[in-house]
Amino acid sequence: MTHYHIDHIRYAWDIARTFNCRVVASIPESVIIEGSEKPRNIGLLQSLFSFMVRVKPVNVDIKVGDGEVIEGYRTIYAPGHTPGSTAYLKDDLLFSGDAVVEQGGKPALPPRIFTLDMRKAAESFNKLLSLRPRIIYPGHGSPISLGT
Ligand SMILES: [Zn+2]
């Protein structure tokens, strides 16, 4: 999992149960995904969503630190959108969550309204692109192809 936002974790419990798979998330996001802590400083929109949508907390089986490798996927902490936002790199494929989203076929910053710290988000965005992924699979939008 890349971060705790509802649109990314809402069905995690069902997916983990259906496919009997392990749930992986960063250490800072895990407590929120597991429901033992509430996120801090969430915006009005997020508060409204969390009020309207009930999410079943899911157990995080593997809590990863920055730079750890799990089954060939390297964890890359990419804070800003949320404090513990995390991307996963496998070979030259990047699963960016909302640290990089797609806009018009190109990588873009996450929307300001859903992002806690735009300065950090921009730093993380640049860090992820500097890894020179061939394809980015963003949390929103189509896969982004960055050439050969
Ligand atoms: Zn998000």
Backbone and ligand atoms as CSV (ligand in chain L), in Angstrom:
chain,resi,resn,atom,element,x,y,z
A,1,MET,N,N,0.845,-1.160,0.000
A,1,MET,CA,C,0.000,0.000,0.000
A,1,MET,C,C,0.897,1.231,0.000
A,2,THR,N,N,0.407,2.282,-0.650
A,2,THR,CA,C,1.257,3.469,-0.797
A,2,THR,C,C,0.981,4.524,0.264
A,3,HIS,N,N,-0.273,4.638,0.702
A,3,HIS,CA,C,-0.605,5.611,1.747
A,3,HIS,C,C,-2.029,5.353,2.237
A,4,TYR,N,N,-2.389,6.082,3.298
A,4,TYR,CA,C,-3.617,5.741,4.021
A,4,TYR,C,C,-4.907,6.334,3.453
A,5,HIS,N,N,-4.841,7.100,2.378
A,5,HIS,CA,C,-6.076,7.725,1.890
A,5,HIS,C,C,-7.132,6.678,1.549
A,6,ILE,N,N,-8.370,7.051,1.835
A,6,ILE,CA,C,-9.483,6.111,1.746
A,6,ILE,C,C,-9.601,5.459,0.376
A,7,ASP,N,N,-9.402,6.251,-0.680
A,7,ASP,CA,C,-9.554,5.674,-2.020
A,7,ASP,C,C,-8.454,4.667,-2.338
A,8,HIS,N,N,-7.443,4.575,-1.475
A,8,HIS,CA,C,-6.365,3.605,-1.695
A,8,HIS,C,C,-6.433,2.418,-0.740
A,9,ILE,N,N,-7.142,2.564,0.370
A,9,ILE,CA,C,-7.155,1.464,1.345
A,9,ILE,C,C,-8.541,0.846,1.531
A,10,ARG,N,N,-9.540,1.432,0.899
A,10,ARG,CA,C,-10.916,1.064,1.208
A,10,ARG,C,C,-11.180,-0.436,1.080
A,11,TYR,N,N,-10.634,-1.069,0.051
A,11,TYR,CA,C,-10.924,-2.488,-0.163
A,11,TYR,C,C,-9.745,-3.395,0.186
A,12,ALA,N,N,-8.765,-2.854,0.886
A,12,ALA,CA,C,-7.569,-3.649,1.209
A,12,ALA,C,C,-7.933,-4.893,2.016
A,13,TRP,N,N,-8.812,-4.728,2.979
A,13,TRP,CA,C,-9.203,-5.854,3.824
A,13,TRP,C,C,-9.814,-6.965,2.957
A,14,ASP,N,N,-10.719,-6.568,2.043
A,14,ASP,CA,C,-11.396,-7.545,1.179
A,14,ASP,C,C,-10.397,-8.217,0.228
A,15,ILE,N,N,-9.471,-7.435,-0.312
A,15,ILE,CA,C,-8.479,-7.983,-1.246
A,15,ILE,C,C,-7.562,-8.964,-0.511
A,16,ALA,N,N,-7.098,-8.565,0.664
A,16,ALA,CA,C,-6.199,-9.431,1.439
A,16,ALA,C,C,-6.892,-10.746,1.768
A,17,ARG,N,N,-8.174,-10.667,2.108
A,17,ARG,CA,C,-8.919,-11.867,2.476
A,17,ARG,C,C,-9.197,-12.734,1.249
A,18,THR,N,N,-9.624,-12.109,0.158
A,18,THR,CA,C,-9.985,-12.849,-1.052
A,18,THR,C,C,-8.777,-13.567,-1.642
A,19,PHE,N,N,-7.648,-12.864,-1.711
A,19,PHE,CA,C,-6.474,-13.441,-2.364
A,19,PHE,C,C,-5.478,-14.031,-1.373
A,20,ASN,N,N,-5.809,-13.949,-0.094
A,20,ASN,CA,C,-4.952,-14.477,0.950
A,20,ASN,C,C,-3.516,-13.958,0.800
A,21,CYS,N,N,-3.404,-12.651,0.587
A,21,CYS,CA,C,-2.073,-12.071,0.365
A,21,CYS,C,C,-1.678,-11.205,1.563
A,22,ARG,N,N,-0.383,-10.935,1.645
A,22,ARG,CA,C,0.118,-10.112,2.730
A,22,ARG,C,C,0.012,-8.643,2.352
A,23,VAL,N,N,-0.224,-7.843,3.372
A,23,VAL,CA,C,-0.351,-6.398,3.174
A,23,VAL,C,C,0.967,-5.746,3.580
A,24,VAL,N,N,1.476,-4.916,2.689
A,24,VAL,CA,C,2.736,-4.214,2.925
A,24,VAL,C,C,2.454,-2.718,2.959
A,25,ALA,N,N,2.998,-2.028,3.945
A,25,ALA,CA,C,2.874,-0.562,3.997
A,25,ALA,C,C,4.061,0.001,4.755
A,26,SER,N,N,4.287,1.299,4.593
A,26,SER,CA,C,5.407,1.941,5.289
A,26,SER,C,C,5.125,1.969,6.791
A,27,ILE,N,N,6.183,2.084,7.552
A,27,ILE,CA,C,6.051,2.113,9.017
A,27,ILE,C,C,5.143,3.268,9.461
A,28,PRO,N,N,5.375,4.521,8.968
A,28,PRO,CA,C,4.507,5.608,9.463
A,28,PRO,C,C,3.032,5.500,9.054
A,29,GLU,N,N,2.746,4.886,7.921
A,29,GLU,CA,C,1.332,4.791,7.499
A,29,GLU,C,C,0.626,3.610,8.157
A,30,SER,N,N,1.387,2.615,8.607
A,30,SER,CA,C,0.787,1.361,9.086
A,30,SER,C,C,-0.187,1.570,10.237
A,31,VAL,N,N,0.189,2.415,11.193
A,31,VAL,CA,C,-0.682,2.610,12.364
A,31,VAL,C,C,-2.034,3.191,11.952
A,32,ILE,N,N,-2.024,3.985,10.895
A,32,ILE,CA,C,-3.272,4.589,10.428
A,32,ILE,C,C,-4.081,3.569,9.621
A,33,ILE,N,N,-3.387,2.826,8.755
A,33,ILE,CA,C,-4.057,1.806,7.942
A,33,ILE,C,C,-4.666,0.729,8.842
A,34,GLU,N,N,-3.977,0.421,9.924
A,34,GLU,CA,C,-4.490,-0.594,10.864
A,34,GLU,C,C,-5.567,-0.030,11.787
A,35,GLY,N,N,-5.760,1.282,11.738
A,35,GLY,CA,C,-6.825,1.896,12.517
A,35,GLY,C,C,-6.468,2.197,13.960
A,36,SER,N,N,-5.209,2.022,14.351
A,36,SER,CA,C,-4.855,2.303,15.745
A,36,SER,C,C,-4.549,3.786,15.964
A,37,GLU,N,N,-4.312,4.530,14.901
A,37,GLU,CA,C,-4.148,5.984,15.017
A,37,GLU,C,C,-4.929,6.681,13.920
A,38,LYS,N,N,-5.410,7.866,14.242
A,38,LYS,CA,C,-6.077,8.685,13.219
A,38,LYS,C,C,-5.031,9.587,12.567
A,39,PRO,N,N,-5.186,9.851,11.279
A,39,PRO,CA,C,-4.239,10.777,10.649
A,39,PRO,C,C,-4.388,12.179,11.229
A,40,ARG,N,N,-3.272,12.899,11.293
A,40,ARG,CA,C,-3.303,14.266,11.804
A,40,ARG,C,C,-3.404,15.265,10.655
A,41,ASN,N,N,-3.911,16.430,10.967
A,41,ASN,CA,C,-3.955,17.543,9.995
A,41,ASN,C,C,-4.608,17.178,8.676
A,42,ILE,N,N,-5.639,16.369,8.721
A,42,ILE,CA,C,-6.291,16.081,7.448
A,42,ILE,C,C,-7.199,17.244,7.097
A,43,GLY,N,N,-7.345,17.476,5.826
A,43,GLY,CA,C,-8.162,18.602,5.372
A,43,GLY,C,C,-9.643,18.332,5.587
A,44,LEU,N,N,-10.420,19.335,5.317
A,44,LEU,CA,C,-11.871,19.258,5.483
A,44,LEU,C,C,-12.467,18.149,4.613
A,45,LEU,N,N,-11.967,18.072,3.381
A,45,LEU,CA,C,-12.500,17.103,2.422
A,45,LEU,C,C,-12.253,15.673,2.911
A,46,GLN,N,N,-11.032,15.439,3.402
A,46,GLN,CA,C,-10.687,14.114,3.919
A,46,GLN,C,C,-11.545,13.778,5.136
A,47,SER,N,N,-11.735,14.760,6.011
A,47,SER,CA,C,-12.548,14.523,7.206
A,47,SER,C,C,-13.958,14.126,6.802
A,48,LEU,N,N,-14.460,14.814,5.785
A,48,LEU,CA,C,-15.806,14.548,5.311
A,48,LEU,C,C,-15.899,13.132,4.753
A,49,PHE,N,N,-14.904,12.750,3.942
A,49,PHE,CA,C,-14.876,11.400,3.371
A,49,PHE,C,C,-14.816,10.349,4.474
A,50,SER,N,N,-13.934,10.571,5.450
A,50,SER,CA,C,-13.774,9.546,6.486
A,50,SER,C,C,-15.024,9.463,7.349
A,51,PHE,N,N,-15.798,10.561,7.384
A,51,PHE,CA,C,-17.065,10.535,8.111
A,51,PHE,C,C,-18.113,9.735,7.327
A,52,MET,N,N,-18.089,9.869,6.007
A,52,MET,CA,C,-19.107,9.235,5.165
A,52,MET,C,C,-18.806,7.773,4.828
A,53,VAL,N,N,-17.515,7.461,4.735
A,53,VAL,CA,C,-17.127,6.131,4.269
A,53,VAL,C,C,-16.471,5.368,5.405
A,54,ARG,N,N,-17.027,4.219,5.701
A,54,ARG,CA,C,-16.400,3.401,6.741
A,54,ARG,C,C,-15.407,2.441,6.076
A,55,VAL,N,N,-14.212,2.415,6.629
A,55,VAL,CA,C,-13.177,1.543,6.082
A,55,VAL,C,C,-12.835,0.488,7.129
A,56,LYS,N,N,-12.824,-0.768,6.704
A,56,LYS,CA,C,-12.409,-1.828,7.621
A,56,LYS,C,C,-10.901,-1.753,7.790
A,57,PRO,N,N,-10.435,-1.591,9.008
A,57,PRO,CA,C,-8.982,-1.562,9.193
A,57,PRO,C,C,-8.389,-2.907,8.781
A,58,VAL,N,N,-7.245,-2.861,8.157
A,58,VAL,CA,C,-6.602,-4.089,7.704
A,58,VAL,C,C,-5.273,-4.231,8.437
A,59,ASN,N,N,-4.925,-5.455,8.757
A,59,ASN,CA,C,-3.657,-5.715,9.408
A,59,ASN,C,C,-2.519,-5.572,8.396
A,60,VAL,N,N,-1.498,-4.797,8.750
A,60,VAL,CA,C,-0.328,-4.675,7.869
A,60,VAL,C,C,0.668,-5.761,8.270
A,61,ASP,N,N,0.873,-6.725,7.380
A,61,ASP,CA,C,1.731,-7.873,7.690
A,61,ASP,C,C,3.207,-7.498,7.654
A,62,ILE,N,N,3.563,-6.629,6.715
A,62,ILE,CA,C,4.966,-6.239,6.573
A,62,ILE,C,C,5.050,-4.720,6.592
A,63,LYS,N,N,5.701,-4.202,7.642
A,63,LYS,CA,C,5.875,-2.748,7.785
A,63,LYS,C,C,7.282,-2.405,7.307
A,64,VAL,N,N,7.353,-1.703,6.190
A,64,VAL,CA,C,8.643,-1.505,5.546
A,64,VAL,C,C,9.251,-0.138,5.849
A,65,GLY,N,N,10.562,-0.145,5.998
A,65,GLY,CA,C,11.331,1.085,6.115
A,65,GLY,C,C,11.766,1.548,4.738
A,66,ASP,N,N,12.330,2.737,4.680
A,66,ASP,CA,C,12.787,3.305,3.413
A,66,ASP,C,C,13.945,2.464,2.863
A,67,GLY,N,N,13.872,2.097,1.604
A,67,GLY,CA,C,14.969,1.383,0.948
A,67,GLY,C,C,14.944,-0.132,1.111
A,68,GLU,N,N,13.988,-0.651,1.845
A,68,GLU,CA,C,13.910,-2.111,1.998
A,68,GLU,C,C,13.455,-2.759,0.694
A,69,VAL,N,N,13.860,-3.993,0.495
A,69,VAL,CA,C,13.450,-4.720,-0.705
A,69,VAL,C,C,12.596,-5.911,-0.282
A,70,ILE,N,N,11.360,-5.964,-0.807
A,70,ILE,CA,C,10.434,-7.045,-0.504
A,70,ILE,C,C,10.048,-7.703,-1.821
A,71,GLU,N,N,10.427,-8.937,-1.986
A,71,GLU,CA,C,10.112,-9.688,-3.208
A,71,GLU,C,C,10.438,-8.885,-4.475
A,72,GLY,N,N,11.593,-8.259,-4.470
A,72,GLY,CA,C,12.062,-7.536,-5.657
A,72,GLY,C,C,11.545,-6.111,-5.778
A,73,TYR,N,N,10.679,-5.707,-4.873
A,73,TYR,CA,C,10.160,-4.335,-4.885
A,73,TYR,C,C,10.929,-3.514,-3.860
A,74,ARG,N,N,11.567,-2.434,-4.329
A,74,ARG,CA,C,12.275,-1.553,-3.407
A,74,ARG,C,C,11.322,-0.467,-2.926
A,75,THR,N,N,11.299,-0.306,-1.626
A,75,THR,CA,C,10.463,0.718,-0.991
A,75,THR,C,C,11.157,2.065,-1.077
A,76,ILE,N,N,10.443,3.075,-1.500
A,76,ILE,CA,C,11.014,4.423,-1.527
A,76,ILE,C,C,10.044,5.364,-0.822
A,77,TYR,N,N,10.450,5.847,0.344
A,77,TYR,CA,C,9.597,6.799,1.044
A,77,TYR,C,C,9.502,8.077,0.207
A,78,ALA,N,N,8.279,8.570,0.064
A,78,ALA,CA,C,8.039,9.760,-0.759
A,78,ALA,C,C,7.046,10.670,-0.043
A,79,PRO,N,N,7.454,11.233,1.110
A,79,PRO,CA,C,6.523,12.016,1.927
A,79,PRO,C,C,6.080,13.311,1.252
A,80,GLY,N,N,4.955,13.824,1.714
A,80,GLY,CA,C,4.439,15.085,1.188
A,80,GLY,C,C,2.935,14.986,0.994
A,81,HIS,N,N,2.531,14.096,0.109
A,81,HIS,CA,C,1.086,13.877,-0.107
A,81,HIS,C,C,0.450,13.435,1.210
A,82,THR,N,N,1.055,12.438,1.842
A,82,THR,CA,C,0.823,12.108,3.255
A,82,THR,C,C,2.218,11.939,3.865
A,83,PRO,N,N,2.323,11.968,5.210
A,83,PRO,CA,C,3.664,11.921,5.805
A,83,PRO,C,C,4.445,10.645,5.478
A,84,GLY,N,N,3.738,9.522,5.302
A,84,GLY,CA,C,4.447,8.264,5.056
A,84,GLY,C,C,4.214,7.708,3.668
A,85,SER,N,N,3.823,8.541,2.724
A,85,SER,CA,C,3.600,8.083,1.348
A,85,SER,C,C,4.826,7.319,0.855
A,86,THR,N,N,4.556,6.241,0.166
A,86,THR,CA,C,5.622,5.336,-0.246
A,86,THR,C,C,5.401,4.889,-1.677
A,87,ALA,N,N,6.492,4.814,-2.425
A,87,ALA,CA,C,6.438,4.259,-3.780
A,87,ALA,C,C,7.219,2.951,-3.767
A,88,TYR,N,N,6.981,2.142,-4.777
A,88,TYR,CA,C,7.672,0.853,-4.883
A,88,TYR,C,C,8.273,0.741,-6.276
A,89,LEU,N,N,9.545,0.394,-6.323
A,89,LEU,CA,C,10.252,0.280,-7.601
A,89,LEU,C,C,10.634,-1.176,-7.830
A,90,LYS,N,N,10.193,-1.723,-8.962
A,90,LYS,CA,C,10.624,-3.065,-9.340
A,90,LYS,C,C,11.273,-2.951,-10.710
A,91,ASP,N,N,12.569,-3.248,-10.787
A,91,ASP,CA,C,13.359,-3.003,-11.997
A,91,ASP,C,C,13.173,-1.542,-12.399
A,92,ASP,N,N,12.608,-1.275,-13.593
A,92,ASP,CA,C,12.406,0.135,-13.960
A,92,ASP,C,C,10.921,0.498,-13.982
A,93,LEU,N,N,10.142,-0.221,-13.198
A,93,LEU,CA,C,8.712,0.063,-13.075
A,93,LEU,C,C,8.468,0.693,-11.704
A,94,LEU,N,N,7.827,1.848,-11.718
A,94,LEU,CA,C,7.583,2.566,-10.468
A,94,LEU,C,C,6.089,2.600,-10.153
A,95,PHE,N,N,5.742,2.123,-8.969
A,95,PHE,CA,C,4.358,2.200,-8.481
A,95,PHE,C,C,4.337,3.363,-7.495
A,96,SER,N,N,3.788,4.483,-7.937
A,96,SER,CA,C,4.044,5.745,-7.235
A,96,SER,C,C,2.975,6.152,-6.238
A,97,GLY,N,N,1.848,5.454,-6.199
A,97,GLY,CA,C,0.758,5.950,-5.357
A,97,GLY,C,C,0.358,7.337,-5.836
A,98,ASP,N,N,0.170,8.271,-4.898
A,98,ASP,CA,C,-0.183,9.633,-5.297
A,98,ASP,C,C,1.019,10.572,-5.231
A,99,ALA,N,N,2.214,10.036,-5.047
A,99,ALA,CA,C,3.407,10.893,-5.045
A,99,ALA,C,C,3.673,11.405,-6.454
A,100,VAL,N,N,3.291,10.599,-7.458
A,100,VAL,CA,C,3.299,11.035,-8.863
A,100,VAL,C,C,1.960,10.596,-9.444
A,101,VAL,N,N,1.229,11.514,-10.023
A,101,VAL,CA,C,-0.016,11.142,-10.698
A,101,VAL,C,C,0.122,11.456,-12.189
A,102,GLU,N,N,-0.848,11.019,-12.966
A,102,GLU,CA,C,-0.776,11.217,-14.409
A,102,GLU,C,C,-1.703,12.350,-14.829
A,103,GLN,N,N,-1.173,13.226,-15.689
A,103,GLN,CA,C,-1.985,14.304,-16.247
A,103,GLN,C,C,-1.567,14.490,-17.700
A,104,GLY,N,N,-2.494,14.215,-18.618
A,104,GLY,CA,C,-2.185,14.347,-20.034
A,104,GLY,C,C,-1.030,13.461,-20.467
A,105,GLY,N,N,-0.933,12.273,-19.875
A,105,GLY,CA,C,0.120,11.333,-20.252
A,105,GLY,C,C,1.472,11.630,-19.631
A,106,LYS,N,N,1.533,12.675,-18.795
A,106,LYS,CA,C,2.816,13.070,-18.198
A,106,LYS,C,C,2.745,12.989,-16.669
A,107,PRO,N,N,3.918,12.837,-16.027
A,107,PRO,CA,C,3.924,12.826,-14.561
A,107,PRO,C,C,3.533,14.201,-14.020
A,108,ALA,N,N,2.736,14.203,-12.950
A,108,ALA,CA,C,2.324,15.469,-12.340
A,108,ALA,C,C,2.305,15.324,-10.826
A,109,LEU,N,N,2.396,16.470,-10.154
A,109,LEU,CA,C,2.291,16.490,-8.691
A,109,LEU,C,C,0.865,16.137,-8.279
A,110,PRO,N,N,0.693,15.592,-7.097
A,110,PRO,CA,C,-0.676,15.332,-6.619
A,110,PRO,C,C,-1.419,16.646,-6.392
A,111,PRO,N,N,-2.747,16.616,-6.459
A,111,PRO,CA,C,-3.519,17.849,-6.263
A,111,PRO,C,C,-3.273,18.453,-4.868
A,112,ARG,N,N,-3.101,19.756,-4.857
A,112,ARG,CA,C,-2.821,20.495,-3.623
A,112,ARG,C,C,-3.862,20.230,-2.532
A,113,ILE,N,N,-5.120,20.160,-2.946
A,113,ILE,CA,C,-6.209,20.044,-1.972
A,113,ILE,C,C,-6.135,18.747,-1.153
A,114,PHE,N,N,-5.525,17.716,-1.731
A,114,PHE,CA,C,-5.412,16.435,-1.016
A,114,PHE,C,C,-4.010,16.201,-0.468
A,115,THR,N,N,-3.146,17.214,-0.548
A,115,THR,CA,C,-1.737,17.014,-0.209
A,115,THR,C,C,-1.360,17.820,1.027
A,116,LEU,N,N,-0.753,17.159,2.010
A,116,LEU,CA,C,-0.452,17.815,3.278
A,116,LEU,C,C,0.677,18.819,3.164
A,117,ASP,N,N,1.724,18.493,2.430
A,117,ASP,CA,C,2.905,19.352,2.374
A,117,ASP,C,C,3.416,19.390,0.934
A,118,MET,N,N,3.066,20.457,0.208
A,118,MET,CA,C,3.401,20.533,-1.217
A,118,MET,C,C,4.912,20.627,-1.444
A,119,ARG,N,N,5.633,21.275,-0.525
A,119,ARG,CA,C,7.083,21.402,-0.702
A,119,ARG,C,C,7.743,20.018,-0.655
A,120,LYS,N,N,7.351,19.242,0.363
A,120,LYS,CA,C,7.890,17.878,0.463
A,120,LYS,C,C,7.423,17.017,-0.698
A,121,ALA,N,N,6.167,17.230,-1.109
A,121,ALA,CA,C,5.633,16.449,-2.237
A,121,ALA,C,C,6.451,16.710,-3.496
A,122,ALA,N,N,6.870,17.966,-3.700
A,122,ALA,CA,C,7.674,18.315,-4.874
A,122,ALA,C,C,9.056,17.660,-4.790
A,123,GLU,N,N,9.627,17.657,-3.577
A,123,GLU,CA,C,10.934,16.992,-3.387
A,123,GLU,C,C,10.823,15.502,-3.702
A,124,SER,N,N,9.759,14.879,-3.190
A,124,SER,CA,C,9.571,13.445,-3.418
A,124,SER,C,C,9.336,13.153,-4.894
A,125,PHE,N,N,8.553,14.006,-5.547
A,125,PHE,CA,C,8.277,13.884,-6.981
A,125,PHE,C,C,9.599,13.869,-7.757
A,126,ASN,N,N,10.474,14.847,-7.438
A,126,ASN,CA,C,11.765,14.923,-8.138
A,126,ASN,C,C,12.641,13.715,-7.827
A,127,LYS,N,N,12.616,13.274,-6.573
A,127,LYS,CA,C,13.417,12.104,-6.183
A,127,LYS,C,C,12.969,10.877,-6.971
A,128,LEU,N,N,11.653,10.678,-7.093
A,128,LEU,CA,C,11.142,9.495,-7.800
A,128,LEU,C,C,11.484,9.560,-9.288
A,129,LEU,N,N,11.362,10.742,-9.896
A,129,LEU,CA,C,11.681,10.852,-11.327
A,129,LEU,C,C,13.183,10.690,-11.574
A,130,SER,N,N,14.000,11.070,-10.577
A,130,SER,CA,C,15.453,10.938,-10.752
A,130,SER,C,C,15.888,9.475,-10.774
A,131,LEU,N,N,15.012,8.574,-10.363
A,131,LEU,CA,C,15.312,7.137,-10.435
A,131,LEU,C,C,15.180,6.621,-11.872
A,132,ARG,N,N,14.718,7.490,-12.755
A,132,ARG,CA,C,14.572,7.212,-14.176
A,132,ARG,C,C,13.772,5.932,-14.460
A,133,PRO,N,N,12.557,5.857,-13.921
A,133,PRO,CA,C,11.726,4.693,-14.232
A,133,PRO,C,C,11.329,4.712,-15.709
A,134,ARG,N,N,11.121,3.541,-16.275
A,134,ARG,CA,C,10.676,3.453,-17.666
A,134,ARG,C,C,9.163,3.646,-17.729
A,135,ILE,N,N,8.459,3.032,-16.788
A,135,ILE,CA,C,7.007,3.192,-16.716
A,135,ILE,C,C,6.623,3.510,-15.280
A,136,ILE,N,N,5.747,4.491,-15.128
A,136,ILE,CA,C,5.204,4.803,-13.806
A,136,ILE,C,C,3.745,4.362,-13.788
A,137,TYR,N,N,3.401,3.577,-12.779
A,137,TYR,CA,C,2.000,3.222,-12.544
A,137,TYR,C,C,1.499,4.082,-11.394
A,138,PRO,N,N,0.798,5.180,-11.725
A,138,PRO,CA,C,0.381,6.118,-10.680
A,138,PRO,C,C,-0.888,5.651,-9.967
A,139,GLY,N,N,-1.131,6.248,-8.818
A,139,GLY,CA,C,-2.347,5.944,-8.080
A,139,GLY,C,C,-3.603,6.408,-8.806
A,140,HIS,N,N,-3.452,7.415,-9.645
A,140,HIS,CA,C,-4.577,7.927,-10.426
A,140,HIS,C,C,-4.107,8.179,-11.856
A,141,GLY,N,N,-4.935,7.804,-12.830
A,141,GLY,CA,C,-4.591,8.015,-14.231
A,141,GLY,C,C,-3.976,6.770,-14.848
A,142,SER,N,N,-3.583,6.920,-16.102
A,142,SER,CA,C,-3.046,5.792,-16.862
A,142,SER,C,C,-1.543,5.635,-16.586
A,143,PRO,N,N,-0.998,4.451,-16.906
A,143,PRO,CA,C,0.451,4.293,-16.806
A,143,PRO,C,C,1.176,5.345,-17.651
A,144,ILE,N,N,2.300,5.826,-17.140
A,144,ILE,CA,C,3.058,6.866,-17.833
A,144,ILE,C,C,4.325,6.228,-18.383
A,145,SER,N,N,4.479,6.285,-19.702
A,145,SER,CA,C,5.666,5.722,-20.331
A,145,SER,C,C,6.698,6.832,-20.520
A,146,LEU,N,N,7.889,6.602,-20.004
A,146,LEU,CA,C,8.923,7.636,-20.091
A,146,LEU,C,C,10.032,7.217,-21.053
A,147,GLY,N,N,9.685,6.517,-22.097
A,147,GLY,CA,C,10.679,6.159,-23.114
A,147,GLY,C,C,11.349,4.842,-22.816
A,148,THR,N,N,12.454,4.597,-23.496
A,148,THR,CA,C,13.085,3.257,-23.478
A,148,THR,C,C,13.902,3.001,-22.247
L,1,ZN,ZN,ZN,-4.002,10.113,-1.828
